[in-house]
């Protein structure tokens, strides 16, 4: 197996494949999407995905996230070393393994968070001389390699973000026009008034229905309290008065009597 074949094999084993099916679903959903003040500036969809489409998008999102989180420093270091060696060969200048390892470590440090396969593709394009705006004679800077690798991963990252937005989006509901609001408002007010009147009537009926029973339960409890005290029940007209209320009335009378006595200072 040649070196270029081995590099291509390593890259293809990590790189996520393009999915035309997922792309078509995303385009269909976003072709009828709204994101403005009427949706609270959140994406709402007119064309919601079917259950089958949701299943495909979920699987695609998992595939993309796994690929985007793939960051193998060893593989990245190997790709960087192979890329830098191609410049040494072109200039007939050969570094020691130690020097090459130091240089590769600098690039690897600056490429933290970038997917392994994106760095491998970037290094292969640089090595083959097909990377835009990168010299064929002088080694690229760390930032040049990072920018190229990030741009390679960007479409897949955007696809993952779009799928996430679709999965979280709600169905778009067209806002009611001013004319419709004016037409419906009186009907809503009338409905609210009728509901209020019905609730009040139901409450009165309930009170009337359960009042005798509640009164009987209350009087039984008061009579038991008097019996426990060994006292006769006290009434105010037909109303039975609780012992605690009788006590409060007597205390109030005593206070008033004390205040009216001229001998009390």
N, C-alpha and C positions, 0 to 999 in steps of 0.2 A: 504494500500500500504506500503510495507516494505521500510526501508531506502535505501537499495541498489537499489531497483526498482525505487525509486524516483530520485536517483542520475543518474541512467542509462537513465531515461526519460529526465532529464535536459540536459544531454550530447548529446543525439541523436537528440534533437530538434535544436541544434546549429551546429552540425558537418556536413560539406558538404559531400554528398554521393560520392562514387567513380563512375566515368563515364567511362565505357569501350568503349563507342562510341567515346568520346573525345580522349581517349588514342590511339585508332586505327588511328584516323585522324592525330594526332600529330606524331605518329610513321611513318605513310605513308609519310607525308610531309618531315620529317627530314631524311628519308631513302634516299632521293635524294636532299640533301642540300649541299651548298658550301659556305665556308667562308675563303677566302685567299686574296692574293694581287690582284687577278683578279677581286674581288668584292669589293675592298676597305675595306676588313676585315669586311664586313657586310654580314649577312646571306642572301643568294639567294637560291631560291627553284627551283629544276627541276620538282618536283611533286607539282604543285600549288593546293590549295584546291578549290573544286567546290563552286558555290554560296550557295548550300544547306549546305555544310560542313562549310563554313564561318559563316552562320547563327547559326549553332550549336555551333561553337567555340565562337562566340560572346556572346551567352546566357550563356555558361559555364564559360567564363571569368568573366561576371558580377556576377554570383553565387559565384565564388571563391573569388573575391575581396570583396564582401559583408561579407563573412565568415571570411576572413583574417583581416578585419577591425573591427570585433566584439570584443570589449574590455569592459566588464562590471565589474568594480571594486567590486561591491557588490557581484556578483556571484563568482568572483575569490576569494574574502575574505571568502565566505562561504565554498568553496571547500578546501581552505587552512586550515580553522579551523577544518573541518571534518577529514582531513588527520592528522593534529597534534594531535587531540584527540585520534586517534587510537594508537599513541605511548604512550600517557598517560595511556590508558587502559592496554596496554601490560606491562608497568612498574609499574602499580598500583600507579600512581602518577597523581593527578588531580590538574590542574591549575584553578585559578579563571577565571571568564569570562573576567575580565579586563586584566589579564596576557595573556589570549588567544587572545584577540583583539589586544594587542600590538604586539604580535608575528606575527599574520596574516597580520597586517599592514606593517610590515617589508618585508614579502614575496611579498605582493601585490605591494609595491613600486618597488621592483626589477623585477617584471614581467610586467612592463609597455610596451605596444606595442605588447604583446603576445596575440593571440586570446583566448577568454574565454574558448571555447570548448577544446583547446589544453591543457590549465592548468587543466581543469576538468578531462580530460583523464589521464594526468600525475599524478594528485593527487589520482585518483582511482587506478591506477596501483601501486603506492607507498603503498596505504592503503591495497591493496590486496596482497602485497608482490611480485608482478611480474615485478617491475621496475628493470632493470639490474644495478648492481653496487651501489645499494642504500641499506643501512643497514635496517634490520628488527627491530632493537633495538633502534638505535639513530636517532633522527630527521635529515632529509636531510638539507643541507645548502641551502640558497636561490639560489645560482648558480647551484646547482644540479637540483633543481626543474625547473629553467629557461632552462637549457640545455636540459632536458628531454622534456619539453613542446615545445621548439623550434624545436626539432627533430621530434616531432609528426606533427607539422604544415608544416615542410619543404617540403614534397612531394607535398602538395597542392600549396605552394608558387612557387615551381619549375614548376608545371603544368601551373600556371597563367603566369609565365615569358615566358614559351615556346609558349603559345597561343599568347601572345603579339608579340613575335618575328615572328611568322608565319603570323599574320595579317599585320605586317609592312614590311614583306619581299617582294622583287621583284623577277620576274622570272629570272632564271639564263640564261645568254647568253654566250655560249662558246667563249673564246677569239680567235681571228684570229691567225693562226700560222705564223711563220716567213716566211715560203715559200709562203703562201697565200698573206701576206703583200707585198712581193717582186713582185708577179705576178700582184697584183691589183694596186700597186702604180703608174706605168706608165699610166694605164688607167684613174686613178683619175686625174693625172696631165693633161692628154690630155683633159679630160672633163672640167677641170677648165679653161684651156687655151681657149677652144672653147666657153665656157660661157662668158669669159672676152671679147673675140673678138665680140661676138654677142651683149653684152651689149654696147660696144663702138660703134658698127654700129647702134644700135637702138638709141643711144644718138645723133649721128650725124644726123640721119634721122629726129629725133624729132626737133633738132635745125634748120635744113633746112626747115622743114615744118612750124614751128611757127615763124621763124625769120622775114619774111615780116610783119606779123601781129604785132609782138612785136615792130618793127621799126616804123610802122604807129602809134601805140598807144603812143610811146615815142615822136614822132614828134608832134603829136596833143597836147600833154601836154606842150611841149616846146613853141609851137606857142601860146597857151592860156596864158602862162606866159609872153611872149613878149607883147601880146595884153593888158594884165593887166597893164604892165609897160608903155604902149603907145609908144613902140619902134618897129622898124622893125626887123624881124628875121635876124640873122647873120649866115653866112655859111662859111665853110672851104671846098672849092671844092663843092661836092654834099652833104656833111654832114652838117646837121643843128646843130649849137652849142647852148647849153643852156646858159641862161643869167648868171648863177653862174660861168660857165667856162669862159665866156667872161670877167667877173669881175676879176677872178683870173689871167687871161692873162694880163689884163691891169695893175693890181697891180704889177705883176712881171716885166713888162716893165718899170714902174715908178721906181721900186727899182734898176733895172739895170742902168737906166739913171742917177739916183742920185749917184751911185757908180762911174760912168765914168766921172762926172763933176769935174774938178780939183779945182774949187772954193769951193767945199763942203768939209769941214774938217771932 
